[in-house]
Amino acid sequence: MSRDLDLQPDTSQRLLSLLDDARAPYRLIRHAPEGRTDLASELRGHPLDQAAKCLVVRVGTGRRSRRYVLAVVPGDRRLDMSRVRELYGGTDAAFAAREVAESLSGCVSGCVVPFTFRPDLDLVVDPALLVHDRIYFNAARLDLSVVLPVPAYLSLARPRTAPLTVPPTGTRPLAGALGPAGATAGTGRV
């Protein structure tokens, strides 16, 4: 996992410092390294719809012009690219190239945080994620996650909110049948 160690120590430290400085009531969960939202949710022991799935999207906004968006959606939903495109009045929308996404987010793929620390990466959150008391997400590391109350997240991240998904179809079972592994209570670092 050398790629994992290349990018996120700074982003992980920055995230944890932000939470600590704000005295946010967060909790850290250590777990086996995992970058897939569904599997990470199982390791953390929570329903998949409480997972903040973070996706970097490139929106074409005109001839040789584009915007990058960090779209944060519930883990049980799929991002609707047409909604992102329409939100920005764009001509097209697609997932950003992996290298671009990792550079803009400061995280390797699979552990992008639902915060942006760069002015050239817009943060937009689907309101379906915000109906819960708390959300779960990787702490810019594949082996460490954060549990954060939604009000604290909104206060710190100050995201734009807009519908970015369509409701899930079918009855997929939610992750989280197992209890959380390695939970660490408190607001301090682990």
C-alpha positions as CSV (number, residue, x, y, z in Angstrom):
1,M,0.0,0.0,0.0
2,S,2.8,2.5,-0.7
3,R,0.4,4.6,-2.9
4,D,-1.8,4.8,0.2
5,L,1.0,6.3,2.2
6,D,2.1,8.7,-0.5
7,L,-0.9,11.0,-0.4
8,Q,-3.1,10.9,2.7
9,P,-0.9,11.5,5.7
10,D,-1.2,15.2,5.1
11,T,-4.9,15.0,4.2
12,S,-5.7,12.7,7.2
13,Q,-3.8,15.0,9.5
14,R,-5.5,18.0,8.1
15,L,-8.9,16.4,8.6
16,L,-8.2,15.3,12.1
17,S,-6.8,18.7,13.0
18,L,-9.9,20.3,11.6
19,L,-12.1,18.1,13.7
20,D,-10.0,18.5,16.9
21,D,-9.7,22.3,16.5
22,A,-13.5,22.5,16.2
23,R,-14.0,20.2,19.1
24,A,-16.2,18.1,16.9
25,P,-17.7,15.0,18.6
26,Y,-16.2,12.5,16.2
27,R,-15.2,8.9,16.7
28,L,-12.5,7.0,14.9
29,I,-12.8,3.4,13.8
30,R,-9.7,1.3,12.9
31,H,-10.4,-1.5,10.5
32,A,-8.7,-3.7,7.9
33,P,-7.7,-1.6,4.8
34,E,-10.8,-1.2,2.5
35,G,-11.7,1.3,-0.2
36,R,-15.0,-0.1,-1.4
37,T,-17.9,1.7,0.3
38,D,-20.0,-1.4,0.8
39,L,-17.2,-3.5,2.3
40,A,-15.9,-0.6,4.5
41,S,-19.5,-0.1,5.8
42,E,-19.6,-3.8,6.8
43,L,-16.2,-3.4,8.6
44,R,-17.4,-0.3,10.4
45,G,-20.8,-1.9,11.3
46,H,-23.4,0.6,10.0
47,P,-26.1,0.8,7.3
48,L,-24.8,1.5,3.8
49,D,-27.0,4.6,3.4
50,Q,-25.0,6.3,6.2
51,A,-21.7,6.0,4.3
52,A,-20.5,9.1,2.6
53,K,-19.4,7.9,-0.8
54,C,-17.1,10.6,-2.3
55,L,-16.6,10.9,-6.0
56,V,-14.6,13.4,-8.0
57,V,-16.4,14.5,-11.2
58,R,-15.3,16.6,-14.1
59,V,-18.0,18.9,-15.5
60,G,-17.4,20.4,-18.9
61,T,-18.7,24.0,-18.7
62,G,-17.8,25.3,-22.1
63,R,-15.1,25.2,-24.8
64,R,-11.9,24.2,-22.9
65,S,-13.5,25.0,-19.6
66,R,-14.3,22.7,-16.8
67,R,-15.2,22.5,-13.1
68,Y,-14.3,19.7,-10.7
69,V,-16.8,18.6,-8.2
70,L,-16.5,16.4,-5.1
71,A,-19.9,14.7,-5.1
72,V,-20.8,13.1,-1.8
73,V,-23.7,10.6,-1.9
74,P,-25.1,7.9,0.3
75,G,-23.3,4.6,-0.1
76,D,-26.4,2.7,-1.3
77,R,-27.0,5.1,-4.2
78,R,-25.5,5.8,-7.6
79,L,-24.4,9.2,-8.7
80,D,-26.6,10.6,-11.5
81,M,-24.1,12.4,-13.8
82,S,-26.9,14.2,-15.6
83,R,-27.9,15.9,-12.3
84,V,-24.3,17.0,-11.7
85,R,-24.1,18.3,-15.3
86,E,-27.4,20.2,-14.9
87,L,-26.4,21.6,-11.5
88,Y,-23.4,23.3,-13.2
89,G,-25.1,24.1,-16.5
90,G,-22.5,21.9,-18.1
91,T,-22.2,20.3,-21.5
92,D,-21.0,16.9,-20.1
93,A,-20.0,15.2,-16.8
94,A,-17.8,12.2,-16.1
95,F,-15.7,10.8,-13.4
96,A,-12.4,12.6,-13.2
97,A,-9.3,10.7,-14.2
98,R,-7.9,8.8,-11.2
99,E,-4.7,10.9,-11.1
100,V,-6.7,14.2,-11.2
101,A,-9.1,13.0,-8.5
102,E,-6.3,11.9,-6.2
103,S,-4.4,15.1,-6.7
104,L,-7.5,17.3,-6.1
105,S,-8.7,15.4,-3.1
106,G,-5.3,14.6,-1.6
107,C,-6.4,11.0,-1.2
108,V,-5.9,7.8,-3.0
109,S,-9.0,6.4,-4.7
110,G,-11.2,4.6,-2.1
111,C,-10.5,6.9,0.8
112,V,-11.6,10.3,-0.4
113,V,-13.0,12.5,2.5
114,P,-16.2,14.4,2.2
115,F,-14.3,17.7,2.7
116,T,-12.5,19.8,0.2
117,F,-9.3,21.7,1.1
118,R,-8.9,23.3,-2.4
119,P,-10.8,26.1,-4.0
120,D,-10.7,24.3,-7.4
121,L,-12.8,21.4,-6.1
122,D,-16.4,22.2,-5.3
123,L,-18.2,20.2,-2.6
124,V,-21.8,19.1,-3.2
125,V,-23.7,16.7,-1.0
126,D,-26.8,14.8,-1.8
127,P,-29.5,15.7,0.9
128,A,-30.4,12.0,1.2
129,L,-27.1,11.5,3.1
130,L,-28.0,14.3,5.6
131,V,-31.2,12.7,6.9
132,H,-29.2,10.6,9.4
133,D,-27.9,11.5,12.8
134,R,-24.3,10.7,11.8
135,I,-22.3,9.8,8.7
136,Y,-19.3,7.4,8.3
137,F,-16.3,7.9,5.9
138,N,-12.7,7.0,5.5
139,A,-10.2,9.4,7.2
140,A,-8.1,9.7,4.0
141,R,-6.7,6.3,4.9
142,L,-8.0,2.9,3.9
143,D,-7.6,1.6,7.5
144,L,-9.2,4.4,9.5
145,S,-12.7,5.9,9.4
146,V,-14.6,8.7,11.1
147,V,-18.1,8.8,12.5
148,L,-19.3,12.3,12.6
149,P,-22.7,13.8,13.6
150,V,-24.4,15.4,10.5
151,P,-24.8,18.9,12.2
152,A,-21.0,18.9,12.9
153,Y,-20.3,17.9,9.3
154,L,-22.5,20.6,7.9
155,S,-21.0,23.2,10.2
156,L,-17.4,22.3,9.3
157,A,-17.6,21.3,5.6
158,R,-20.2,24.0,4.6
159,P,-21.2,22.0,1.5
160,R,-23.6,23.0,-1.2
161,T,-26.6,20.5,-1.1
162,A,-28.4,19.3,-4.2
163,P,-30.0,16.0,-5.3
164,L,-27.3,14.1,-7.1
165,T,-28.8,10.6,-7.1
166,V,-31.9,8.7,-7.8
167,P,-33.4,6.5,-5.0
168,P,-32.0,3.0,-4.9
169,T,-34.0,0.4,-6.7
170,G,-34.6,-3.1,-5.4
171,T,-34.1,-4.3,-1.9
172,R,-30.3,-4.6,-1.5
173,P,-29.5,-5.6,2.1
174,L,-27.7,-2.9,4.0
175,A,-24.2,-3.4,5.3
176,G,-23.7,-3.4,9.0
177,A,-25.0,-6.7,10.2
178,L,-21.8,-7.1,12.2
179,G,-20.9,-4.8,15.1
180,P,-18.2,-2.2,14.7
181,A,-14.6,-3.5,14.9
182,G,-12.0,-1.4,16.6
183,A,-14.2,1.5,17.5
184,T,-12.4,4.3,19.5
185,A,-14.6,6.7,21.4
186,G,-13.8,10.3,22.1
187,T,-12.6,13.3,20.1
188,G,-8.9,12.6,20.3
189,R,-6.6,11.0,17.8
190,V,-5.8,7.3,17.7
